[in-house]
Amino acid sequence: MKTIQEWEEFTKKELEKNSGFLASLGFVLDEFQPHISGERYLMSRNKLVLMGRHASNNERVVIKVSTQPEGKKQIEADKTMRDFLASIPFSKKNINFPKELFFGKQGNYTFLITSFIEQNKVFVNRPLEEQFFTALGAFETQEGFHATTFEHIKKIKNTFPISGTEKYLKELEKFRGVMDKIQNEKTILLLKKVKQLLYENRSVIDKYSNYLVHSDFVPHNFRVQNKQLYMLDCAAVEFGNKYEGWARFLNYMMLHNLSLEETLSKYILQNRGEEEFLSLKIMRAYKLAYLLNYYANALPNTIGDMKELTKIRIDFWTEALSSILEDRPLSKEVITRYAEKRNNLRSEEEKLRQREFAIA
């Protein structure tokens, strides 16, 4: 993992290297690149996500590019999964994607260029009812793709990752190893409880598995245009517990739109019953453990305000995990206090980047 200075030097060189080839295809890069600015240096840098435009008509485009083996693999998987989902026969429902403009290689670089989906407002700034039905429709569409037979499993196993109880438990073991390094006793104790929750409910997890899920389903990875939702990144698409995508989304909304989180949670309990609500709870706990592992892993690579921000993030999401495990609402005071501290510690560049996805 690079420091912020190393990241800035790296991205500057990469932008210079890519601009010539992109120009030959008829594209120019934007001056401001939100997906490589701000806190992005802490995240996966196997690939770059760049913003650009058609030189001829100024229409916006999204450019994914990488020279790294893992990044190339992600881009190729994104392309393969997009194509596969367009033809998969499990459901009559469709998943929308931005139009593909270019896929190919130039030297050691792999590129995937798609059209940019314009939207008149960010998702969390839309009316609550619209957010509810848009999210519900997206999850129901994903659930329509269910691998129910051996033939289905055989068809998808070479294209999509398949997650079940065994994989989730193995991941938790890895998370514990990272958390041990920062010696956060409260978080470590909660991770033990998450593992116990998964282990004791293996049959519930597996009962609702083999569904198509986007494991990172948050407003960063989709956009809404004319009431249609477009999935932007298929690299995080897999077949797993159908509530893994729900879990990631609801955990995000605990911070960004608590009313939506509460409404969707109640919907599952009232309309799908206690067992499916338990499956959702398990996946929410697992995804919070995943998030805590990410911040614990990032902590040694931070300094100054970013280090302090990472520490309070670990504390906040630890409290969020505690609330899920104890079946109680997360205190609004805890949320407000965290958001204020976070905003005070964020850089101006990161605040600008966040305007692409959230109100604040």
N, C-alpha and C positions, 0 to 999 in steps of 0.2 A: 504494500500500500504506500503510495507516494505522499509526501508532504504537500501542502498547498502551493509552495514555491515550485516544487518539482512538477506538480500538476499543471500549473500555469505555463511553465516552459514547454512541457510536453504538448499541450493543446495548441499553443501558438505555432509550434513547428508542424503539427498535424494539419492545421488549417491552411498553412502555406503550401504544404505538399499536395493537399486535396483540391485546392482551388483551380489548378490548371486542368486536371482531368475533368472536373465538374463543368468547367467552362466549355470544354470540347463537346460535352453532352447538352449544352445549352442552359446550364444552371449557374447561378451566382450565390455565394454565401452571404447571409445577413451579417451585419456588423455585431449585433447583440446575439449571443448564443446562450439562451437560458438553460439548456440541458447540459452544459458543461461549466456553468458558473456557480457562484455561491458555494453551497455545501456539497456539490456533486463530487468534489475531490475525495470525499470519504466513501463514496459508493463505488460499485463495480466499474472498473475502467477497462474492461475487456473490449468494449466497443464505444464509439462516440455517436451521439444522436445530435445532428446538426440541423439548423434551420436555413433554408435558402429560398430562391425564387427562380421561375422561368425567366430567362433573359429577354424573351420575346414579348411576353404578356404580363409579367410581374406577379403571376399566381404563385402562391406559397407552396413549398414542398418540404418534406421531412427526409433527411438523409441519414441512414444508418451505415456506419463504416468501421472496419476493423482490420488490423494486421495480426492480431493476437489469435492463437488457435482457438481459445475458448470463445472469444468474440465472434470469430468467423462461424463457429459452430452455432452460436445463438442466432446470428443473422440467417444462416442457412435453415435452421429449425423454424424460425419465424416464417420464412418463405414457404417451406414445405408444409407447415401446419395450416397456413392460410389457404394454400391450394387444396389440401386434403379436406378441410372443413367445407370448402365450396362444393365438394362432391360426395361427402359422407352421407350414407342413406339411412342413418338412424332416426332422423326426424324431418318433417316437412318444413319446420321453421328454419329461418335463415339467420346467419350472423353477418353483420355488415362490417366491411373493411374499407379503408381508404384505397383508392385506385393505385395499382402498381404502375410505376413509370419506368423503372429500370432495375434489373437485377443482374449482377455480373462481377467480374474481377478485372482489376487493372494492376498489373505487377503483383505485389504482395497484399493488395487491398481487396476486400470483398465489400460490395456496395448493395444496398437495397434502398431505392428511392420511391416514395409514395406521395400522393397528393396530400395537402394539409386540409384537415376538416375545420372549417371556420365554425365558430359558435358565438352567439351574441352575448352570452354571459356564462360565467363559470357554473359548474353543476350545483355547488352548494349555495349559490345565490338565486336559484330558481325557486318557485313556490314549493312548499313542502309536499303538496299532493302530486305535483309533477315529478319531483325527485322520487317519491315513493313508487309510483307506477312505472317510471323509467327503470329504476333498479330492479323492481320485482319482475318486470318483463325480461330484463337481461338475464336474471338468474333462472327464470323458468325456461328461457330459450336454451341456456346451457344444460339444464337438467333434462331437456328433451333428447340430448345425445347420451344415451345410456347403454353401456356395453353389457348386455344381458346374457349373451351366449358365448360359447367357446369360439364360434366363428367371429364374433365381434372382437373378442380379446385378441385373437390371432391377427385380425386386420389392423388393429391399432397399436399393437405392442412394439412394432418396429418404427413407429412414427412418434408416438406420444409417451412421455414418462407415465408410469402407473404407480400410484401411491396407495398404500393400505396401512393397516395397523403396524406391521413390522417396520415399514420405512419410517413412520412417524416416531416410533419408539427409538429407533436408531439415531434419528436426528436429535432427539432430546438428550441422548447421551453425549453427543458432540457439544450441544449448548452448555451442558453442565461443565464440561471441560474448560470452556472459555470463561464462564462465570466464576469458577474457582480461582482464576488468576486475579480477579479484581476484589475477591474476598468480600462480596456483598452478601452477608449472612441471610438477610430477609429474602432476597431474590433467590438464593440457592435453596432455601427451605420451600419456597413456592414452586420452584421447578421440580422438586421431589414430589410435591402434591400433584402437579400436572402429570408427571409420569405415572403416578399411582392411579389417577383418574383415567388415563388412557388404557392402562393395563387392565383395570377392573371392568372396563366397558369395551373390550375388544370386539365383541359380537355386534354392539351397536355401531361402532365405527365401520366395520366391514359390511353391515347390512345396507348402509347408505353410501357405499363406495362404488367405483367403476362408472362414475358420472364425469362428464366433461366439466372441468372447472378452470377458471382463470385464477391462479393462486395469488395474484397480486392485483386484484380488481379494485382499484381506487381511481379517483378522477385524473391522476397523472397518466393513466393508461387507457382512458377512453374519452371520447368527446361526443356531444349531442348536437345534431343539426337537423332542423325541421322535425323534431320529435323522434328522430331515429338515432340510436346509439351505435357508434362505430368503435370497434375494438382496435386499438393502435399497435399492440405488441403481443404477438402470439408465442413468444419465447417462454412465457410463464403459463402456457396452457398445458394441462395434463389431464389424465383420468385419475380421480381420487374420490375422497369423501365429498359429497355434493355441497356440504356446508363449509368447505375450506375457503371458497371464494366469498361466501356470505360473511364468514368470520373476519377475513381481512377487511372487508368493506365496513362492517359494523364497528370493528375496533377503531378504524380511521374516523368514523363518524362520532365516536365517543368524544373526540376532541373538536371536530369541525362542525357537527350538527347533531347535538344530543337528541333533539326532538325526532329526527329521522331514525336514529339508532333505536330509540325507545319504541317508535311506531312499528318498525320492521321486526323487532324482537317479539313484540306482542302479537304480531300477525302470525309468526311461526308457532307460538304457543297455542293461540286460539284456533288456528285453522289446520295445523298439522299434528298437534298433539305433543304430549310430554316427551315421548321417546325421541322424536325429531328435534325437539327443543334441547334435549340432552346432547344429541349429536352436535348441534350448533354450539352449545356451551363447551364441549370438549375441543372442538376446532378453534374456538375463540381463545381458549387457554393455550393451545398449541401455537397459534399464530402470534400471540403475545410473547411466548417463550422465544419464538423465532426472532421477533423484533428486539427483545432484550439481548439476545445473543449478538445481533448485529451491532448494537451500540456498545456492548462490552468489548467486542472485537475491534471497534473503531477507536475506543478511548485512548490506547497508547499512541495513536498517530495524531492526536490533537494537542493544541497548546492554547493558552490564554482563554479568551471568551468561549472558543469552541470546545475546549476541554470542560469548562464549567457547564456549558449548555448540554454536553453529552452526559455529564453526571446527573443533572436534574432530569434529563430525559429517562435515564435508567430509574430514577426514583419515581417519576410520574407513571411510567408504564408498569413498574412493580406494583404501585397502588392500584392501577387499572386491573392487573392480573388478580390481585387480592379480591377486588370487588366481584370479578367473574366467578372465581372459585367459591366465594361466600354467598353468591346469588343476591347481591345487593347493588343498588345504583352507585355509580361513581359520583362522589360529591361534586356539586357544581362549583363550590368554593375551591376545591382542589384543581379543577379544570381551569378556572379563571386565574388562580394564582400562578399556575404553571405557564399559561399562555402569556401572561404579563412578563414573567421572567424570561421566557423564550424570546419574545419580541425585543426585549432590552439587550439580549446577548447576540441576536442575529446581526449579520452584516447588512449594509444597505443593498449590496448586490443580491444577497439571498432574499431579502424582502421583495425586491423587484422580480426575482425569479418566481416567487410564490404567487404573484398576481396571475400567473398562467393557470393556476389550479384552485386557489382558495381565496376566501374573502380577506383573510389576514394570516 
